[in-house]
Structures are given as C-alpha cells and as structure tokens.
Amino acid sequence: MGLHCIGFLGDTNQQAADDFFPGYAHTFTEIGKERGWPPTTRTQFDALRGPTGALIVGDPETVRKKILYINEALGGISRITFQMGVSTLPHAKMMHAIELLGERVSPMVREELSVSVP
C-alpha cells in the first residue's frame, strides 16, 4: 500500500510547523472558500500534526515515528510520498526538508523495518 501525505520537515518541530503553516493555511483557507469550510487555524493545524493526525510535519525523529505509526496502523505500507507544495516556501527550505527526509528519515525507517533499497 502506498500513501501520499502532506508533510514537511525542519530541524525542530517548532521550526517545521512555523515555516509550513502560513502557506498551508492560505491554501486550505482558499479551498475552504469554494467548499464552505471556515478559515484554517493554527490550532487545527497543530492538532493535525499530532501523533495520530493526518499531517506529517516535524523534525526527523518526529517524522520517523509518525511514518512507523502509520505503517503499523495500516498493517504495512510499501511507500509514502510527501506533498510539500501546499505551502509556498523558499527553495532553500524545501531543499533542506527534502535533504532531511532522504538523508535522515529514510535510512532510519528502512533500518527499523529491515527494508533494503535495490
């Protein structure tokens, strides 16, 4: 099973959330105008990035734990992709998030699940 999730990484949980939230809120508030939802709030965002929430936003360790939680809850996943583009961020921040995902999170998750990369 593969998943496509909204996610973003930073050096700390607070930094990741603070960087990602403004663009995320803008995007989902605009969508909400068309669909009759209220504006997105930071309280909603923070709840969604909690341990069992739908967003995977945080530092590498938090993201690792969330991926492993999702894997266990769903009985195993074969892949997960991150949608980071719902928040408009500077290129350097996006590249750093990708770097953290590829160099820190991915190896830890693969090791924990004993998955080899061809």
Chimera marker file (.cmm) of the C-alpha trace (Angstrom):
<marker_set name="trace">
<marker id="1" x="0.000" y="0.000" z="0.000" r="1" g="1" b="0" radius="0.5"/>
<marker id="2" x="1.307" y="3.434" z="-0.857" r="1" g="1" b="0" radius="0.5"/>
<marker id="3" x="0.342" y="6.729" z="0.759" r="1" g="1" b="0" radius="0.5"/>
<marker id="4" x="0.501" y="10.307" z="-0.386" r="1" g="1" b="0" radius="0.5"/>
<marker id="5" x="0.607" y="12.617" z="2.636" r="1" g="1" b="0" radius="0.5"/>
<marker id="6" x="1.010" y="16.298" z="3.323" r="1" g="1" b="0" radius="0.5"/>
<marker id="7" x="4.331" y="16.651" z="5.074" r="1" g="1" b="0" radius="0.5"/>
<marker id="8" x="7.292" y="18.879" z="5.764" r="1" g="1" b="0" radius="0.5"/>
<marker id="9" x="10.496" y="18.630" z="7.756" r="1" g="1" b="0" radius="0.5"/>
<marker id="10" x="12.604" y="21.100" z="9.660" r="1" g="1" b="0" radius="0.5"/>
<marker id="11" x="15.445" y="20.945" z="12.144" r="1" g="1" b="0" radius="0.5"/>
<marker id="12" x="12.947" y="21.207" z="15.018" r="1" g="1" b="0" radius="0.5"/>
<marker id="13" x="9.231" y="20.530" z="15.325" r="1" g="1" b="0" radius="0.5"/>
<marker id="14" x="8.563" y="24.198" z="16.022" r="1" g="1" b="0" radius="0.5"/>
<marker id="15" x="10.579" y="25.421" z="13.046" r="1" g="1" b="0" radius="0.5"/>
<marker id="16" x="8.924" y="22.951" z="10.674" r="1" g="1" b="0" radius="0.5"/>
<marker id="17" x="5.451" y="23.952" z="11.850" r="1" g="1" b="0" radius="0.5"/>
<marker id="18" x="6.193" y="27.676" z="11.831" r="1" g="1" b="0" radius="0.5"/>
<marker id="19" x="7.658" y="27.514" z="8.319" r="1" g="1" b="0" radius="0.5"/>
<marker id="20" x="4.911" y="25.344" z="6.844" r="1" g="1" b="0" radius="0.5"/>
<marker id="21" x="1.779" y="26.737" z="8.496" r="1" g="1" b="0" radius="0.5"/>
<marker id="22" x="1.351" y="30.120" z="6.742" r="1" g="1" b="0" radius="0.5"/>
<marker id="23" x="1.281" y="28.649" z="3.232" r="1" g="1" b="0" radius="0.5"/>
<marker id="24" x="-0.734" y="25.620" z="4.351" r="1" g="1" b="0" radius="0.5"/>
<marker id="25" x="-3.320" y="27.897" z="5.987" r="1" g="1" b="0" radius="0.5"/>
<marker id="26" x="-3.534" y="30.073" z="2.898" r="1" g="1" b="0" radius="0.5"/>
<marker id="27" x="-4.031" y="27.107" z="0.573" r="1" g="1" b="0" radius="0.5"/>
<marker id="28" x="-6.674" y="25.390" z="2.681" r="1" g="1" b="0" radius="0.5"/>
<marker id="29" x="-8.477" y="28.615" z="3.528" r="1" g="1" b="0" radius="0.5"/>
<marker id="30" x="-8.778" y="29.351" z="-0.205" r="1" g="1" b="0" radius="0.5"/>
<marker id="31" x="-10.033" y="25.834" z="-0.893" r="1" g="1" b="0" radius="0.5"/>
<marker id="32" x="-12.433" y="26.245" z="2.006" r="1" g="1" b="0" radius="0.5"/>
<marker id="33" x="-13.941" y="29.383" z="0.480" r="1" g="1" b="0" radius="0.5"/>
<marker id="34" x="-15.026" y="27.296" z="-2.503" r="1" g="1" b="0" radius="0.5"/>
<marker id="35" x="-16.272" y="24.398" z="-0.373" r="1" g="1" b="0" radius="0.5"/>
<marker id="36" x="-17.842" y="26.228" z="2.554" r="1" g="1" b="0" radius="0.5"/>
<marker id="37" x="-15.180" y="25.471" z="5.177" r="1" g="1" b="0" radius="0.5"/>
<marker id="38" x="-14.136" y="28.016" z="7.792" r="1" g="1" b="0" radius="0.5"/>
<marker id="39" x="-10.617" y="29.502" z="7.599" r="1" g="1" b="0" radius="0.5"/>
<marker id="40" x="-7.811" y="27.185" z="8.691" r="1" g="1" b="0" radius="0.5"/>
<marker id="41" x="-6.458" y="27.916" z="12.160" r="1" g="1" b="0" radius="0.5"/>
<marker id="42" x="-3.140" y="27.183" z="13.821" r="1" g="1" b="0" radius="0.5"/>
<marker id="43" x="-4.988" y="25.144" z="16.468" r="1" g="1" b="0" radius="0.5"/>
<marker id="44" x="-6.434" y="22.858" z="13.765" r="1" g="1" b="0" radius="0.5"/>
<marker id="45" x="-3.040" y="22.596" z="12.083" r="1" g="1" b="0" radius="0.5"/>
<marker id="46" x="-1.282" y="21.689" z="15.330" r="1" g="1" b="0" radius="0.5"/>
<marker id="47" x="-3.909" y="19.025" z="16.093" r="1" g="1" b="0" radius="0.5"/>
<marker id="48" x="-3.490" y="17.529" z="12.611" r="1" g="1" b="0" radius="0.5"/>
<marker id="49" x="0.266" y="17.242" z="13.081" r="1" g="1" b="0" radius="0.5"/>
<marker id="50" x="-0.120" y="15.418" z="16.398" r="1" g="1" b="0" radius="0.5"/>
<marker id="51" x="0.941" y="11.773" z="16.797" r="1" g="1" b="0" radius="0.5"/>
<marker id="52" x="-2.171" y="10.345" z="15.129" r="1" g="1" b="0" radius="0.5"/>
<marker id="53" x="-3.099" y="13.295" z="12.910" r="1" g="1" b="0" radius="0.5"/>
<marker id="54" x="-3.095" y="13.410" z="9.125" r="1" g="1" b="0" radius="0.5"/>
<marker id="55" x="-0.124" y="15.775" z="8.674" r="1" g="1" b="0" radius="0.5"/>
<marker id="56" x="3.486" y="14.616" z="8.861" r="1" g="1" b="0" radius="0.5"/>
<marker id="57" x="5.214" y="17.837" z="9.885" r="1" g="1" b="0" radius="0.5"/>
<marker id="58" x="8.167" y="17.980" z="12.260" r="1" g="1" b="0" radius="0.5"/>
<marker id="59" x="11.785" y="17.200" z="12.892" r="1" g="1" b="0" radius="0.5"/>
<marker id="60" x="13.337" y="13.985" z="11.518" r="1" g="1" b="0" radius="0.5"/>
<marker id="61" x="12.645" y="11.952" z="14.674" r="1" g="1" b="0" radius="0.5"/>
<marker id="62" x="9.006" y="13.031" z="14.843" r="1" g="1" b="0" radius="0.5"/>
<marker id="63" x="8.519" y="12.252" z="11.161" r="1" g="1" b="0" radius="0.5"/>
<marker id="64" x="10.200" y="8.846" z="11.595" r="1" g="1" b="0" radius="0.5"/>
<marker id="65" x="7.874" y="7.980" z="14.484" r="1" g="1" b="0" radius="0.5"/>
<marker id="66" x="4.807" y="9.093" z="12.535" r="1" g="1" b="0" radius="0.5"/>
<marker id="67" x="5.735" y="7.016" z="9.485" r="1" g="1" b="0" radius="0.5"/>
<marker id="68" x="6.292" y="3.959" z="11.670" r="1" g="1" b="0" radius="0.5"/>
<marker id="69" x="2.966" y="4.584" z="13.430" r="1" g="1" b="0" radius="0.5"/>
<marker id="70" x="1.165" y="4.792" z="10.068" r="1" g="1" b="0" radius="0.5"/>
<marker id="71" x="2.921" y="1.643" z="8.883" r="1" g="1" b="0" radius="0.5"/>
<marker id="72" x="1.777" y="-0.258" z="11.966" r="1" g="1" b="0" radius="0.5"/>
<marker id="73" x="-1.756" y="1.159" z="11.975" r="1" g="1" b="0" radius="0.5"/>
<marker id="74" x="-2.321" y="0.181" z="8.358" r="1" g="1" b="0" radius="0.5"/>
<marker id="75" x="-0.650" y="-3.215" z="8.565" r="1" g="1" b="0" radius="0.5"/>
<marker id="76" x="2.317" y="-2.230" z="6.411" r="1" g="1" b="0" radius="0.5"/>
<marker id="77" x="2.982" y="0.289" z="3.696" r="1" g="1" b="0" radius="0.5"/>
<marker id="78" x="5.316" y="-0.105" z="0.760" r="1" g="1" b="0" radius="0.5"/>
<marker id="79" x="5.845" y="3.570" z="0.021" r="1" g="1" b="0" radius="0.5"/>
<marker id="80" x="4.998" y="7.024" z="1.220" r="1" g="1" b="0" radius="0.5"/>
<marker id="81" x="5.285" y="10.287" z="-0.652" r="1" g="1" b="0" radius="0.5"/>
<marker id="82" x="5.198" y="13.787" z="0.762" r="1" g="1" b="0" radius="0.5"/>
<marker id="83" x="3.195" y="16.653" z="-0.701" r="1" g="1" b="0" radius="0.5"/>
<marker id="84" x="5.158" y="19.710" z="0.426" r="1" g="1" b="0" radius="0.5"/>
<marker id="85" x="3.905" y="22.068" z="-2.262" r="1" g="1" b="0" radius="0.5"/>
<marker id="86" x="0.683" y="23.051" z="-0.491" r="1" g="1" b="0" radius="0.5"/>
<marker id="87" x="2.782" y="25.658" z="1.320" r="1" g="1" b="0" radius="0.5"/>
<marker id="88" x="4.751" y="28.256" z="-0.588" r="1" g="1" b="0" radius="0.5"/>
<marker id="89" x="8.246" y="28.196" z="0.856" r="1" g="1" b="0" radius="0.5"/>
<marker id="90" x="11.638" y="29.453" z="-0.275" r="1" g="1" b="0" radius="0.5"/>
<marker id="91" x="13.574" y="26.982" z="-2.411" r="1" g="1" b="0" radius="0.5"/>
<marker id="92" x="16.295" y="26.568" z="0.237" r="1" g="1" b="0" radius="0.5"/>
<marker id="93" x="13.755" y="25.480" z="2.880" r="1" g="1" b="0" radius="0.5"/>
<marker id="94" x="12.179" y="22.970" z="0.509" r="1" g="1" b="0" radius="0.5"/>
<marker id="95" x="15.582" y="21.567" z="-0.403" r="1" g="1" b="0" radius="0.5"/>
<marker id="96" x="16.526" y="21.283" z="3.280" r="1" g="1" b="0" radius="0.5"/>
<marker id="97" x="13.281" y="19.413" z="4.012" r="1" g="1" b="0" radius="0.5"/>
<marker id="98" x="13.994" y="17.013" z="1.137" r="1" g="1" b="0" radius="0.5"/>
<marker id="99" x="17.548" y="16.550" z="2.410" r="1" g="1" b="0" radius="0.5"/>
<marker id="100" x="16.319" y="15.725" z="5.930" r="1" g="1" b="0" radius="0.5"/>
<marker id="101" x="13.800" y="13.257" z="4.536" r="1" g="1" b="0" radius="0.5"/>
<marker id="102" x="16.297" y="11.488" z="2.292" r="1" g="1" b="0" radius="0.5"/>
<marker id="103" x="19.396" y="11.554" z="4.460" r="1" g="1" b="0" radius="0.5"/>
<marker id="104" x="17.966" y="11.187" z="7.958" r="1" g="1" b="0" radius="0.5"/>
<marker id="105" x="14.399" y="9.843" z="7.972" r="1" g="1" b="0" radius="0.5"/>
<marker id="106" x="14.516" y="7.362" z="5.113" r="1" g="1" b="0" radius="0.5"/>
<marker id="107" x="17.568" y="5.433" z="6.375" r="1" g="1" b="0" radius="0.5"/>
<marker id="108" x="16.123" y="5.223" z="9.905" r="1" g="1" b="0" radius="0.5"/>
<marker id="109" x="12.761" y="3.939" z="8.674" r="1" g="1" b="0" radius="0.5"/>
<marker id="110" x="14.371" y="1.428" z="6.317" r="1" g="1" b="0" radius="0.5"/>
<marker id="111" x="16.616" y="0.133" z="9.104" r="1" g="1" b="0" radius="0.5"/>
<marker id="112" x="13.726" y="-0.132" z="11.572" r="1" g="1" b="0" radius="0.5"/>
<marker id="113" x="11.611" y="-2.037" z="9.036" r="1" g="1" b="0" radius="0.5"/>
<marker id="114" x="14.581" y="-4.007" z="7.666" r="1" g="1" b="0" radius="0.5"/>
<marker id="115" x="13.937" y="-2.807" z="4.137" r="1" g="1" b="0" radius="0.5"/>
<marker id="116" x="16.737" y="-2.841" z="1.599" r="1" g="1" b="0" radius="0.5"/>
<marker id="117" x="16.997" y="-0.497" z="-1.337" r="1" g="1" b="0" radius="0.5"/>
<marker id="118" x="17.803" y="-2.090" z="-4.685" r="1" g="1" b="0" radius="0.5"/>
<link id1="1" id2="2" r="1" g="1" b="0" radius="0.2"/>
<link id1="2" id2="3" r="1" g="1" b="0" radius="0.2"/>
<link id1="3" id2="4" r="1" g="1" b="0" radius="0.2"/>
<link id1="4" id2="5" r="1" g="1" b="0" radius="0.2"/>
<link id1="5" id2="6" r="1" g="1" b="0" radius="0.2"/>
<link id1="6" id2="7" r="1" g="1" b="0" radius="0.2"/>
<link id1="7" id2="8" r="1" g="1" b="0" radius="0.2"/>
<link id1="8" id2="9" r="1" g="1" b="0" radius="0.2"/>
<link id1="9" id2="10" r="1" g="1" b="0" radius="0.2"/>
<link id1="10" id2="11" r="1" g="1" b="0" radius="0.2"/>
<link id1="11" id2="12" r="1" g="1" b="0" radius="0.2"/>
<link id1="12" id2="13" r="1" g="1" b="0" radius="0.2"/>
<link id1="13" id2="14" r="1" g="1" b="0" radius="0.2"/>
<link id1="14" id2="15" r="1" g="1" b="0" radius="0.2"/>
<link id1="15" id2="16" r="1" g="1" b="0" radius="0.2"/>
<link id1="16" id2="17" r="1" g="1" b="0" radius="0.2"/>
<link id1="17" id2="18" r="1" g="1" b="0" radius="0.2"/>
<link id1="18" id2="19" r="1" g="1" b="0" radius="0.2"/>
<link id1="19" id2="20" r="1" g="1" b="0" radius="0.2"/>
<link id1="20" id2="21" r="1" g="1" b="0" radius="0.2"/>
<link id1="21" id2="22" r="1" g="1" b="0" radius="0.2"/>
<link id1="22" id2="23" r="1" g="1" b="0" radius="0.2"/>
<link id1="23" id2="24" r="1" g="1" b="0" radius="0.2"/>
<link id1="24" id2="25" r="1" g="1" b="0" radius="0.2"/>
<link id1="25" id2="26" r="1" g="1" b="0" radius="0.2"/>
<link id1="26" id2="27" r="1" g="1" b="0" radius="0.2"/>
<link id1="27" id2="28" r="1" g="1" b="0" radius="0.2"/>
<link id1="28" id2="29" r="1" g="1" b="0" radius="0.2"/>
<link id1="29" id2="30" r="1" g="1" b="0" radius="0.2"/>
<link id1="30" id2="31" r="1" g="1" b="0" radius="0.2"/>
<link id1="31" id2="32" r="1" g="1" b="0" radius="0.2"/>
<link id1="32" id2="33" r="1" g="1" b="0" radius="0.2"/>
<link id1="33" id2="34" r="1" g="1" b="0" radius="0.2"/>
<link id1="34" id2="35" r="1" g="1" b="0" radius="0.2"/>
<link id1="35" id2="36" r="1" g="1" b="0" radius="0.2"/>
<link id1="36" id2="37" r="1" g="1" b="0" radius="0.2"/>
<link id1="37" id2="38" r="1" g="1" b="0" radius="0.2"/>
<link id1="38" id2="39" r="1" g="1" b="0" radius="0.2"/>
<link id1="39" id2="40" r="1" g="1" b="0" radius="0.2"/>
<link id1="40" id2="41" r="1" g="1" b="0" radius="0.2"/>
<link id1="41" id2="42" r="1" g="1" b="0" radius="0.2"/>
<link id1="42" id2="43" r="1" g="1" b="0" radius="0.2"/>
<link id1="43" id2="44" r="1" g="1" b="0" radius="0.2"/>
<link id1="44" id2="45" r="1" g="1" b="0" radius="0.2"/>
<link id1="45" id2="46" r="1" g="1" b="0" radius="0.2"/>
<link id1="46" id2="47" r="1" g="1" b="0" radius="0.2"/>
<link id1="47" id2="48" r="1" g="1" b="0" radius="0.2"/>
<link id1="48" id2="49" r="1" g="1" b="0" radius="0.2"/>
<link id1="49" id2="50" r="1" g="1" b="0" radius="0.2"/>
<link id1="50" id2="51" r="1" g="1" b="0" radius="0.2"/>
<link id1="51" id2="52" r="1" g="1" b="0" radius="0.2"/>
<link id1="52" id2="53" r="1" g="1" b="0" radius="0.2"/>
<link id1="53" id2="54" r="1" g="1" b="0" radius="0.2"/>
<link id1="54" id2="55" r="1" g="1" b="0" radius="0.2"/>
<link id1="55" id2="56" r="1" g="1" b="0" radius="0.2"/>
<link id1="56" id2="57" r="1" g="1" b="0" radius="0.2"/>
<link id1="57" id2="58" r="1" g="1" b="0" radius="0.2"/>
<link id1="58" id2="59" r="1" g="1" b="0" radius="0.2"/>
<link id1="59" id2="60" r="1" g="1" b="0" radius="0.2"/>
<link id1="60" id2="61" r="1" g="1" b="0" radius="0.2"/>
<link id1="61" id2="62" r="1" g="1" b="0" radius="0.2"/>
<link id1="62" id2="63" r="1" g="1" b="0" radius="0.2"/>
<link id1="63" id2="64" r="1" g="1" b="0" radius="0.2"/>
<link id1="64" id2="65" r="1" g="1" b="0" radius="0.2"/>
<link id1="65" id2="66" r="1" g="1" b="0" radius="0.2"/>
<link id1="66" id2="67" r="1" g="1" b="0" radius="0.2"/>
<link id1="67" id2="68" r="1" g="1" b="0" radius="0.2"/>
<link id1="68" id2="69" r="1" g="1" b="0" radius="0.2"/>
<link id1="69" id2="70" r="1" g="1" b="0" radius="0.2"/>
<link id1="70" id2="71" r="1" g="1" b="0" radius="0.2"/>
<link id1="71" id2="72" r="1" g="1" b="0" radius="0.2"/>
<link id1="72" id2="73" r="1" g="1" b="0" radius="0.2"/>
<link id1="73" id2="74" r="1" g="1" b="0" radius="0.2"/>
<link id1="74" id2="75" r="1" g="1" b="0" radius="0.2"/>
<link id1="75" id2="76" r="1" g="1" b="0" radius="0.2"/>
<link id1="76" id2="77" r="1" g="1" b="0" radius="0.2"/>
<link id1="77" id2="78" r="1" g="1" b="0" radius="0.2"/>
<link id1="78" id2="79" r="1" g="1" b="0" radius="0.2"/>
<link id1="79" id2="80" r="1" g="1" b="0" radius="0.2"/>
<link id1="80" id2="81" r="1" g="1" b="0" radius="0.2"/>
<link id1="81" id2="82" r="1" g="1" b="0" radius="0.2"/>
<link id1="82" id2="83" r="1" g="1" b="0" radius="0.2"/>
<link id1="83" id2="84" r="1" g="1" b="0" radius="0.2"/>
<link id1="84" id2="85" r="1" g="1" b="0" radius="0.2"/>
<link id1="85" id2="86" r="1" g="1" b="0" radius="0.2"/>
<link id1="86" id2="87" r="1" g="1" b="0" radius="0.2"/>
<link id1="87" id2="88" r="1" g="1" b="0" radius="0.2"/>
<link id1="88" id2="89" r="1" g="1" b="0" radius="0.2"/>
<link id1="89" id2="90" r="1" g="1" b="0" radius="0.2"/>
<link id1="90" id2="91" r="1" g="1" b="0" radius="0.2"/>
<link id1="91" id2="92" r="1" g="1" b="0" radius="0.2"/>
<link id1="92" id2="93" r="1" g="1" b="0" radius="0.2"/>
<link id1="93" id2="94" r="1" g="1" b="0" radius="0.2"/>
<link id1="94" id2="95" r="1" g="1" b="0" radius="0.2"/>
<link id1="95" id2="96" r="1" g="1" b="0" radius="0.2"/>
<link id1="96" id2="97" r="1" g="1" b="0" radius="0.2"/>
<link id1="97" id2="98" r="1" g="1" b="0" radius="0.2"/>
<link id1="98" id2="99" r="1" g="1" b="0" radius="0.2"/>
<link id1="99" id2="100" r="1" g="1" b="0" radius="0.2"/>
<link id1="100" id2="101" r="1" g="1" b="0" radius="0.2"/>
<link id1="101" id2="102" r="1" g="1" b="0" radius="0.2"/>
<link id1="102" id2="103" r="1" g="1" b="0" radius="0.2"/>
<link id1="103" id2="104" r="1" g="1" b="0" radius="0.2"/>
<link id1="104" id2="105" r="1" g="1" b="0" radius="0.2"/>
<link id1="105" id2="106" r="1" g="1" b="0" radius="0.2"/>
<link id1="106" id2="107" r="1" g="1" b="0" radius="0.2"/>
<link id1="107" id2="108" r="1" g="1" b="0" radius="0.2"/>
<link id1="108" id2="109" r="1" g="1" b="0" radius="0.2"/>
<link id1="109" id2="110" r="1" g="1" b="0" radius="0.2"/>
<link id1="110" id2="111" r="1" g="1" b="0" radius="0.2"/>
<link id1="111" id2="112" r="1" g="1" b="0" radius="0.2"/>
<link id1="112" id2="113" r="1" g="1" b="0" radius="0.2"/>
<link id1="113" id2="114" r="1" g="1" b="0" radius="0.2"/>
<link id1="114" id2="115" r="1" g="1" b="0" radius="0.2"/>
<link id1="115" id2="116" r="1" g="1" b="0" radius="0.2"/>
<link id1="116" id2="117" r="1" g="1" b="0" radius="0.2"/>
<link id1="117" id2="118" r="1" g="1" b="0" radius="0.2"/>
</marker_set>
